[in-house]
Amino acid sequence: MKQTLAKIAVPVLALICLTPWIQAWAALLLGIAAAVILGNPYSALTSKYTNKLLQYSVVGLGAGMNLVTVASVGLHGIGYTVIGISCTLFFGFIAARLLKIEREVGVLISVGTAICGGSAIAAVAPTIRAKSQSISVALGTVFMLNAVALVIFPPIGHWYGLTQTQFGLWAALAIHDTSSVVGATLQYGNEALQIGTTVKLARALWIVPVTLACGFLFARGEKGAAGKAKRPWFILGFLIAAAIVTWIPAAQTPGHWVEAVAKRTLVLTLFCIGANLTPATLKSVGIKPFLLGITLWILAATGTLTAVLMGWLA
């Protein structure tokens, strides 16, 4: 009976995740709940197609970016962007070693914190051939902190008397995902929303060099690990999609449609990732990855807030 129910419930839940009413974090939790409570009778399929769905989704997300706008913003703040990303990655790798966290988990959480949360994790994961449980832990950490940021960032901004410009900049640099940046800055004001969204999109372009670097480093890897990492050719697709909608006006409207579809397939992918988990896998993960994510996020948030208050970022 349980197996029969699972055969019906898992596809139905997957289809529901394609609707606009299910957010990314909810899809991940639905997948985990289905795997733990009912079991996943389609684990062979979900495991097989997870990485492909991730790659196609990343390519589609490129269709929603204007390279000229985000590049101009990115060049304006290239100094603090490079410093912020480099410091986050450095401290992330060091902390992961100290906590004795599995290498790929440490990389995914560090990259997600440094750049743009779930999108960065989605881009890097297939490059390093991360396991489903590693991706799930990294995404779960990011989504949890995103939810917290939506609640606490606006009050903190008001407490410190941040202007809309200051808050938009801080939110873009300290909150993981673009969607959560939009949610937090929307509560603060229209100017904060515009600045936060633009700066975050510019920061998202760093997915490309960081993903390429991860692919190169993992391809070299440790002794005997050469060839395990996959070259991130889908990043080229991401750039091509962004370039098309940037310089071909007629492609902009279809580009928004492609981006919308890509966002839904990414949500479906998160459901599949969650559905691949078993109770034994969840138990083996432990609390250390969450400690890493929280520590990095607090360092990034307090560091950028201090820089904004001191006038170092503008």
KEBA-828838 format. One record per residue (C-alpha): residue number from 1; residue in one letter; x, y, z. Coordinates in Angstrom, 2 decimals, decimal comma. Layout:
BEGIN
num/residu/east/north/up
NUM/a/X/Y/Z .
...
// end
This chain:
BEGIN
num/residu/east/north/up
1/m/0,00/0,00/0,00 .
2/k/2,77/2,40/0,98 .
3/q/4,70/1,68/-2,20 .
4/t/1,59/2,15/-4,34 .
5/l/0,90/5,49/-2,66 .
6/a/4,50/6,55/-3,26 .
7/k/4,25/5,71/-6,97 .
8/i/1,31/8,09/-7,24 .
9/a/2,37/10,78/-4,77 .
10/v/5,92/11,43/-6,02 .
11/p/4,94/12,28/-9,64 .
12/v/1,99/14,37/-8,43 .
13/l/4,20/16,35/-6,06 .
14/a/6,76/16,82/-8,84 .
15/l/4,07/18,29/-11,10 .
16/i/2,88/20,55/-8,29 .
17/c/6,43/21,89/-7,97 .
18/l/6,19/23,18/-11,53 .
19/t/3,37/25,52/-10,52 .
20/p/4,15/29,09/-9,41 .
21/w/2,74/28,49/-5,92 .
22/i/5,60/26,31/-4,70 .
23/q/8,79/28,09/-3,68 .
24/a/12,26/26,57/-3,88 .
25/w/12,61/25,81/-0,17 .
26/a/9,15/24,22/-0,09 .
27/a/10,01/21,95/-3,03 .
28/l/13,14/20,73/-1,28 .
29/l/11,17/19,99/1,90 .
30/l/8,43/18,23/-0,09 .
31/g/11,04/15,99/-1,70 .
32/i/12,64/15,16/1,63 .
33/a/9,24/14,48/3,21 .
34/a/8,26/12,18/0,35 .
35/a/11,53/10,24/0,59 .
36/v/11,42/9,89/4,38 .
37/i/7,71/9,14/4,80 .
38/l/6,86/7,18/1,66 .
39/g/10,15/6,35/0,00 .
40/n/11,07/7,21/-3,57 .
41/p/10,26/4,41/-6,04 .
42/y/11,76/6,51/-8,84 .
43/s/15,15/7,10/-7,21 .
44/a/17,03/5,79/-10,26 .
45/l/15,33/8,37/-12,50 .
46/t/15,57/11,31/-10,09 .
47/s/19,24/10,59/-9,46 .
48/k/19,98/10,25/-13,17 .
49/y/18,37/13,50/-14,30 .
50/t/19,10/15,83/-11,36 .
51/n/22,39/17,20/-12,72 .
52/k/20,98/17,63/-16,23 .
53/l/18,02/19,58/-14,90 .
54/l/20,39/21,76/-12,88 .
55/q/22,48/22,55/-15,94 .
56/y/19,50/23,34/-18,19 .
57/s/18,02/25,54/-15,47 .
58/v/21,24/27,54/-15,11 .
59/v/21,36/28,10/-18,88 .
60/g/17,74/29,28/-18,84 .
61/l/18,39/31,70/-15,99 .
62/g/20,90/33,48/-18,22 .
63/a/18,00/34,55/-20,45 .
64/g/16,83/36,86/-17,67 .
65/m/20,03/38,88/-17,37 .
66/n/21,04/42,09/-19,14 .
67/l/24,81/41,89/-19,46 .
68/v/25,27/45,61/-20,09 .
69/t/23,45/46,74/-16,95 .
70/v/24,90/44,19/-14,58 .
71/a/28,38/44,52/-16,05 .
72/s/28,39/48,31/-15,54 .
73/v/27,30/47,89/-11,94 .
74/g/29,78/45,06/-11,50 .
75/l/32,68/47,15/-12,80 .
76/h/31,75/50,00/-10,46 .
77/g/31,97/47,72/-7,43 .
78/i/34,54/45,24/-8,69 .
79/g/36,96/46,00/-5,86 .
80/y/34,73/45,16/-2,90 .
81/t/33,09/42,34/-4,85 .
82/v/36,40/40,57/-5,41 .
83/i/37,44/41,14/-1,79 .
84/g/34,09/39,95/-0,43 .
85/i/33,92/36,81/-2,54 .
86/s/37,58/35,95/-1,96 .
87/c/37,35/36,39/1,82 .
88/t/34,14/34,34/2,06 .
89/l/35,61/31,49/0,01 .
90/f/38,88/31,58/1,96 .
91/f/37,22/31,50/5,38 .
92/g/34,75/28,89/4,12 .
93/f/37,46/26,50/3,02 .
94/i/39,42/27,01/6,25 .
95/a/36,33/26,54/8,45 .
96/a/35,29/23,43/6,49 .
97/r/38,69/21,87/7,17 .
98/l/38,56/22,77/10,86 .
99/l/35,06/21,31/11,17 .
100/k/36,14/18,27/9,13 .
101/i/33,28/18,73/6,68 .
102/e/33,26/16,82/3,41 .
103/r/35,06/18,83/0,74 .
104/e/32,19/19,22/-1,73 .
105/v/29,76/20,28/1,01 .
106/g/32,20/22,95/2,17 .
107/v/32,65/24,19/-1,40 .
108/l/28,91/24,41/-2,09 .
109/i/28,09/26,26/1,13 .
110/s/31,03/28,63/0,67 .
111/v/30,16/29,39/-2,95 .
112/g/26,49/29,83/-2,11 .
113/t/27,34/32,31/0,64 .
114/a/29,94/34,16/-1,43 .
115/i/27,89/34,75/-4,58 .
116/c/24,17/34,17/-4,87 .
117/g/22,95/31,23/-2,87 .
118/g/20,97/28,56/-4,65 .
119/s/21,90/29,73/-8,17 .
120/a/25,61/29,45/-7,42 .
121/i/25,14/26,06/-5,78 .
122/a/23,13/24,88/-8,80 .
123/a/25,91/26,01/-11,15 .
124/v/28,82/24,53/-9,21 .
125/a/27,18/21,24/-8,14 .
126/p/27,25/19,47/-11,52 .
127/t/30,76/20,78/-12,14 .
128/i/32,14/18,99/-9,09 .
129/r/29,64/16,12/-9,44 .
130/a/28,29/16,76/-5,98 .
131/k/26,14/14,08/-4,39 .
132/s/22,46/14,73/-3,80 .
133/q/22,84/14,87/-0,04 .
134/s/25,66/17,43/-0,35 .
135/i/23,53/19,64/-2,58 .
136/s/20,55/19,28/-0,26 .
137/v/22,54/20,25/2,83 .
138/a/23,99/23,32/1,11 .
139/l/20,62/24,40/-0,29 .
140/g/18,84/23,74/2,99 .
141/t/21,33/25,93/4,84 .
142/v/20,97/28,73/2,30 .
143/f/17,18/28,62/2,25 .
144/m/16,99/28,67/6,05 .
145/l/19,24/31,72/6,27 .
146/n/17,33/33,43/3,46 .
147/a/14,12/33,07/5,45 .
148/v/15,80/34,55/8,51 .
149/a/17,19/37,45/6,45 .
150/l/13,75/38,39/5,15 .
151/v/12,57/38,86/8,73 .
152/i/15,55/40,47/10,46 .
153/f/17,28/42,61/7,82 .
154/p/14,70/45,42/7,49 .
155/p/14,47/45,98/11,29 .
156/i/18,27/45,96/11,57 .
157/g/18,47/48,48/8,73 .
158/h/16,03/50,80/10,51 .
159/w/17,84/50,31/13,82 .
160/y/21,11/51,55/12,30 .
161/g/19,36/54,27/10,30 .
162/l/20,52/52,98/6,93 .
163/t/19,43/54,97/3,91 .
164/q/17,68/53,12/1,13 .
165/t/20,91/53,16/-0,89 .
166/q/22,89/51,73/2,02 .
167/f/20,31/49,07/2,79 .
168/g/20,01/48,00/-0,85 .
169/l/23,78/47,59/-1,08 .
170/w/24,03/45,72/2,22 .
171/a/21,17/43,37/1,36 .
172/a/22,70/42,56/-2,05 .
173/l/26,04/41,71/-0,49 .
174/a/24,85/39,86/2,61 .
175/i/21,70/37,93/1,58 .
176/h/22,21/34,76/-0,42 .
177/d/19,49/34,57/-3,09 .
178/t/18,23/37,28/-5,42 .
179/s/14,62/36,47/-4,52 .
180/s/15,30/37,12/-0,84 .
181/v/17,17/40,34/-1,68 .
182/v/14,07/41,45/-3,57 .
183/g/11,82/40,51/-0,65 .
184/a/13,91/42,31/1,97 .
185/t/14,53/45,49/-0,05 .
186/l/10,90/45,68/-1,14 .
187/q/9,99/46,13/2,53 .
188/y/12,53/48,96/2,82 .
189/g/11,58/51,06/-0,22 .
190/n/11,65/51,32/-4,01 .
191/e/15,15/52,80/-4,18 .
192/a/16,50/50,03/-1,99 .
193/l/14,75/47,51/-4,23 .
194/q/16,32/48,89/-7,43 .
195/i/19,83/49,11/-5,98 .
196/g/19,67/45,76/-4,24 .
197/t/18,39/43,90/-7,30 .
198/t/20,91/45,45/-9,72 .
199/v/23,92/44,89/-7,45 .
200/k/22,84/41,31/-6,76 .
201/l/22,47/40,54/-10,47 .
202/a/25,92/41,98/-11,11 .
203/r/27,32/39,82/-8,35 .
204/a/25,63/36,80/-9,91 .
205/l/27,90/37,09/-12,95 .
206/w/30,71/35,85/-10,74 .
207/i/29,07/32,43/-11,00 .
208/v/30,93/32,07/-14,30 .
209/p/34,58/32,46/-13,19 .
210/v/34,02/30,72/-9,86 .
211/t/32,34/27,74/-11,53 .
212/l/35,14/27,51/-14,08 .
213/a/37,71/27,65/-11,28 .
214/c/35,93/24,92/-9,31 .
215/g/35,78/22,74/-12,41 .
216/f/39,50/23,23/-13,01 .
217/l/40,49/22,57/-9,39 .
218/f/38,30/19,51/-9,01 .
219/a/39,48/18,14/-12,35 .
220/r/43,02/18,26/-11,01 .
221/g/41,75/17,21/-7,60 .
222/e/43,48/15,04/-5,13 .
223/k/45,68/12,11/-6,06 .
224/g/43,69/9,68/-8,18 .
225/a/40,74/12,05/-8,49 .
226/a/41,58/13,49/-11,90 .
227/g/38,69/13,45/-14,32 .
228/k/35,98/13,19/-11,67 .
229/a/34,87/16,78/-12,09 .
230/k/32,84/17,77/-15,11 .
231/r/33,80/20,73/-17,25 .
232/p/31,09/23,38/-16,87 .
233/w/30,20/23,85/-20,54 .
234/f/26,67/24,82/-19,53 .
235/i/28,13/28,09/-18,23 .
236/l/28,87/28,98/-21,86 .
237/g/25,18/28,40/-22,54 .
238/f/24,35/30,73/-19,64 .
239/l/26,48/33,51/-21,18 .
240/i/25,13/32,93/-24,69 .
241/a/21,53/33,14/-23,43 .
242/a/22,32/36,37/-21,55 .
243/a/24,08/37,85/-24,59 .
244/i/21,17/37,03/-26,90 .
245/v/18,56/38,81/-24,77 .
246/t/20,95/41,71/-24,17 .
247/w/21,80/42,56/-27,77 .
248/i/18,78/41,22/-29,67 .
249/p/15,73/43,29/-28,60 .
250/a/13,26/40,89/-30,18 .
251/a/14,58/38,11/-27,95 .
252/q/13,90/39,90/-24,67 .
253/t/10,27/38,87/-24,29 .
254/p/10,94/35,20/-25,16 .
255/g/13,95/35,45/-22,84 .
256/h/11,69/36,29/-19,91 .
257/w/9,56/33,24/-20,76 .
258/v/12,65/31,04/-20,85 .
259/e/13,80/32,45/-17,51 .
260/a/10,37/31,77/-15,97 .
261/v/10,46/28,16/-17,19 .
262/a/14,03/27,77/-15,92 .
263/k/13,01/28,96/-12,47 .
264/r/10,29/26,31/-12,33 .
265/t/12,59/23,53/-13,56 .
266/l/15,07/24,58/-10,89 .
267/v/12,32/24,20/-8,28 .
268/l/11,50/20,76/-9,74 .
269/t/15,19/19,88/-9,49 .
270/l/15,19/20,77/-5,81 .
271/f/12,25/18,42/-5,29 .
272/c/14,22/15,65/-7,02 .
273/i/17,25/16,35/-4,85 .
274/g/15,14/16,10/-1,72 .
275/a/13,45/12,95/-2,99 .
276/n/16,85/11,27/-3,37 .
277/l/17,55/11,51/0,34 .
278/t/17,02/8,65/2,76 .
279/p/16,70/8,75/6,56 .
280/a/20,16/7,19/6,83 .
281/t/21,66/9,88/4,62 .
282/l/20,02/12,69/6,57 .
283/k/21,31/11,23/9,82 .
284/s/24,85/11,00/8,47 .
285/v/24,94/14,69/7,50 .
286/g/25,07/16,04/11,04 .
287/i/25,05/19,63/12,30 .
288/k/28,50/20,75/11,16 .
289/p/27,50/21,96/7,66 .
290/f/24,82/24,16/9,19 .
291/l/27,37/25,61/11,61 .
292/l/29,60/26,41/8,65 .
293/g/26,80/28,15/6,75 .
294/i/25,66/30,19/9,75 .
295/t/29,23/31,21/10,65 .
296/l/30,04/32,36/7,10 .
297/w/26,76/34,24/6,81 .
298/i/27,26/36,10/10,09 .
299/l/30,79/37,06/9,05 .
300/a/29,59/38,27/5,64 .
301/a/26,60/40,17/7,04 .
302/t/28,47/41,91/9,87 .
303/g/31,49/42,63/7,69 .
304/t/29,48/44,27/4,91 .
305/l/27,26/46,15/7,38 .
306/t/30,36/47,59/9,05 .
307/a/31,76/48,59/5,67 .
308/v/28,49/50,31/4,71 .
309/l/28,26/52,18/8,02 .
310/m/31,89/53,30/7,73 .
311/g/31,29/54,59/4,21 .
312/w/33,75/52,19/2,61 .
313/l/31,07/50,92/0,21 .
314/a/29,11/53,25/-2,02 .
// end
